[in-house]
Amino acid sequence: MADKLITNPLGAFGYTATDDLLYSLHAPFKASTDITGPCVVAMNTTGSVAAVATNASTAQVVGICINSPLSGGVADVVVLGCAKSVPIGGTISAGQILKVSVTTAGRVNSTTAPAAAEALGVAIKDGSAANGTVDMWVK
């Protein structure tokens, strides 16, 4: 078997898109309000989550809610890994650092010089105002 070579090891199992190859770790949280996902969510003092306010402190941000729970329902939150179709507040290029949007609650914007604890993750693909979303790696 040593002479056998897989020339496309990442596509060997039928996966070729980066976001399909990456994993994500999800955690359930109680929604403190109705949430329209996907969006950036933050935890309050009772351990429930809600869409994060614009340019808010990221100390309480727990990740990206990928479903749309009603108040009191279970929010499925990506706390680490790949989150798809996250709403954006402007044009974003793959590789840019992402933070909470300065203009629209629950969205992300790019930043070149994030403040301490401001970076939420990194853009995996380009995102533009035309499609309004970006795939990102949540850190």
Buried (B, 14 or more C-beta within 10 A) or exposed (E): EEEEEEEEEEEEEEEEEBBEEBEBEBEEBBBBEEBEBBBBBBBEEEEBBBBBEBBBEBEBBBBBBBBBBEEEBEBBBBBBBBBBBBBBBBBBEBEBBBBBBEEBBBBBBBBEEBEEEBBBBBBBBBBEEEEEBBBBBBE
